[in-house]
Amino acid sequence: MEEAVNSLFICQCSSTEHQLIFSYFPEEKGDVYVSVHLTPEYRIWKRIWMAIKYIFGYKCKFGHFDEFIFKKTDADKLQSVVNYLKS
């Protein structure tokens, strides 16, 4: 079984809660999979409140988003993913 190539990107803010993992299989020439880690809510009451809103069908018009800032030093790793997609 062939091994996946994984490229880990940590946000410029250095928080490990802001990370992306790009994965692909070089021999297959197929898709690139991106795992996105969103910031979890740790406060119990906030989580309960979010669960109650979810149960009653509340949908935030903005969704659940966070941000990710690429570092300039990650350009080569990102370029290798782009090169794979172009091939």
C-alpha positions in Angstrom: 0.0 0.0 0.0 1.4 3.4 -1.0 2.0 6.0 1.6 0.3 9.4 1.6 2.3 12.6 1.4 1.2 14.9 4.3 2.1 18.5 4.5 1.3 20.2 7.9 0.8 23.9 8.0 0.6 25.7 11.3 -0.7 29.3 11.3 1.6 32.2 11.5 0.1 33.0 14.9 1.8 29.7 16.1 -1.5 28.4 17.5 -1.8 24.6 17.0 -5.5 25.2 16.9 -5.0 26.8 13.5 -3.7 24.1 11.3 -4.2 22.6 7.9 -3.0 19.2 6.7 -2.8 18.6 2.9 -2.7 14.8 2.0 -2.3 13.1 -1.4 -1.0 9.9 -2.9 1.7 10.6 -5.5 1.2 7.4 -7.5 -2.5 7.9 -8.0 -2.4 11.4 -9.5 -5.8 12.1 -7.9 -7.2 14.4 -5.4 -5.7 16.4 -2.5 -7.4 16.1 0.8 -7.4 19.0 3.3 -8.0 18.5 7.0 -9.0 21.7 8.7 -8.8 22.0 12.4 -11.3 24.6 13.7 -10.9 26.1 17.2 -13.1 24.1 19.6 -15.1 25.7 22.3 -13.9 24.5 25.7 -16.2 26.3 28.1 -19.0 23.9 29.1 -21.8 26.5 29.2 -21.0 27.8 25.8 -21.0 24.3 24.4 -24.4 23.5 26.0 -25.8 26.8 24.7 -24.5 25.9 21.2 -26.1 22.4 21.5 -29.5 23.9 22.5 -29.5 26.2 19.5 -28.5 23.3 17.2 -31.4 21.2 18.5 -33.9 23.9 17.8 -32.5 24.4 14.2 -30.6 27.7 14.6 -28.2 28.3 11.7 -25.7 31.1 11.9 -25.6 33.1 8.7 -21.8 33.3 8.9 -21.2 29.6 9.7 -18.4 28.4 11.9 -15.2 30.0 10.6 -11.8 30.8 11.8 -8.7 32.1 9.9 -5.4 30.7 8.8 -2.4 32.8 7.9 0.3 31.0 5.8 3.9 31.7 6.7 6.3 32.7 3.9 8.5 29.7 4.9 5.7 27.3 4.0 5.7 28.5 0.3 7.8 25.5 -0.9 5.6 23.0 0.8 2.5 24.6 -0.6 4.1 24.8 -4.0 4.7 21.0 -4.0 1.0 20.5 -3.4 0.2 22.8 -6.3 2.7 21.0 -8.5 1.0 17.7 -7.7 -2.4 19.1 -8.7 -1.0 20.4 -12.0 0.7 17.1 -13.0 
